[in-house]
Amino acid sequence: TLTVVGQQKAPTVINSLDSLKSKEKPPLSLRFGVDLFRPILSQVNKEYQGFEAVADFRIKKNLYVAAEAGNEEVTKQVEQVNFTTKGTYYKIGFDLNMFENWEGMDNQVLLGLRLASSSHNQFLNSYTLLDRSPFWQEPGSITSSGFATGERSNLNAFWLEVIAGFKVEVVNNIYLGLSLRLNRLISDTVPDNFDNIHIPGFNKKTEDNKFGASFNYTLTYNIPFKFK
């Protein structure tokens, strides 16, 4: 009797597993865009001009390196003082996505942290001298030149931001996002005979309170990078 033994080739299980892992691995991606709120506010408020660019880079499935850069020019009347703040700011940090997407989705619920800095000038436009004498009926006179008025230049500030927000993919690779920010001032350069009442990127600052708040409403475009 002649017995023939055939050998069946074993399936390439290892290659299949490697292929599956490579498909599940999310691609690196660069997302960039602008804050929509500041240009709109610039159109409706003549005492404000501002712009902010935003970007993030995915380095792991749920971890992003993120940054913002912008400029602002703000004129305000605070009690007896009218001033203008003008300058730029930069922020860098990370975002962590807390949302588990269904298959085919790419939305994010984010918690993040930023280290921020500003470089700005303060202009004291005018101030009101209060006369508390009972013999004068006028509340005070406005001083727009001379002592203490004018520009304070080469000012800066540093602060931390804690961020909570989300980004939703509305069209393929196009996202709308909203983030709320709680700011904690670390240090600032205080101008002579004045103060940093407003800091670009930080917003309102007072002598007794080192905390601030801000938000942005963004439109961004995502560029995925695919590697073999």
GIKA-V565791 format. One record per pair of residues at least 6 apart in sequence whose ideal C-beta (glycine too) atoms are under 6 Angstrom apart, sorted by the first residue. I is the first residue (numbers start at 0). J is the second residue. Records with the same first field share a line. If there is no record, write none. Layout:
I: J, J
This chain:
25: 60
26: 223, 224, 225
27: 57, 224
28: 57, 221, 223
29: 56, 222
30: 55, 219, 221
31: 54
32: 53, 217, 218, 219, 220
33: 52
34: 51, 215, 217
35: 216, 218
36: 216
37: 49, 50, 51
40: 47
41: 47, 48, 49
46: 74
47: 73
48: 72
49: 71
50: 69, 70
51: 67, 69
52: 68
53: 67, 217
54: 66
55: 63, 65
56: 64
57: 63
58: 64
61: 96
62: 95
63: 94
64: 93
65: 92, 94
66: 91
67: 90
68: 89
69: 88
70: 87
71: 199
72: 85
73: 84, 197
74: 83
77: 196
79: 126, 127
80: 126
81: 124, 125
82: 123, 124
83: 122
84: 119, 121, 197
85: 120
86: 117, 118, 119, 199
87: 118
88: 117, 199, 200
89: 116
90: 113, 115
92: 111, 112, 113, 114
93: 111
94: 109, 111
95: 110
96: 107, 109
97: 108
98: 106, 107, 108
105: 168
106: 167, 168
107: 166
108: 165
109: 164
110: 163
111: 162
113: 160
115: 158, 160, 200
116: 157
117: 156, 198, 199, 200
118: 155
119: 154, 199
120: 150, 152
121: 151, 190
122: 150
123: 148, 193
125: 141, 143
126: 142
127: 139, 141
128: 139, 140
129: 139
130: 139
147: 192
151: 190, 193
154: 188
155: 188
156: 187, 198
157: 185, 186
158: 182, 183, 184, 185, 201
159: 183
160: 180, 182
161: 181
162: 178, 180
163: 179
164: 177, 178
166: 174, 176
167: 175
168: 174
169: 175
172: 221
173: 220
174: 219
176: 217
177: 216
178: 215
179: 214
180: 213
181: 212
182: 201, 211
183: 210
184: 209
187: 195
195: 204
197: 203
198: 204
201: 211
202: 211, 213
